[in-house]
Structure formats: C-alpha cells, structure tokens
Amino acid sequence: MKDRSNRSNGNHNAKHRPAQKPSDRRRPHRLLLAVIDAAVPAATTALVVWTLSHLPW
C-alpha cells in the first residue's frame, strides 16, 4: 500500500509539474484572449452605432 501511495503521488507530481509550465506560457495567451473577448463587443457596438448614425434617415 505504501508503494502504491508513493507511486500515485509520483504520478500526481509528474502530471502536476508539466501542467504548471504550459499554464505559465498560456497566461499571456489567456490575457490576450480576455482582451479580445472584451474588445470585440465594444468594437461591434461602436461599429453599429457609427453605421446607424451615418445612415441617411
């Protein structure tokens, strides 16, 4: 049982350690996606407002 628990902990550490490096690499990517996700509705709204304001009513 002790060997199994050590192996499970070793597997958990082996799985957990590589997961930290991609998360560090993905942080700027996630930040970029968050900025894009926030900017797209604002840009769409601005485009719609600009288009409606320039239509010949």
Secondary structure, DSSP 8 states (H G I E B T S, - for coil): -HHHHHHHHHHHHHHHHHHHHHHHHHHHHHHHHHHHHHHHHHHHHHHHHHHHHTS--
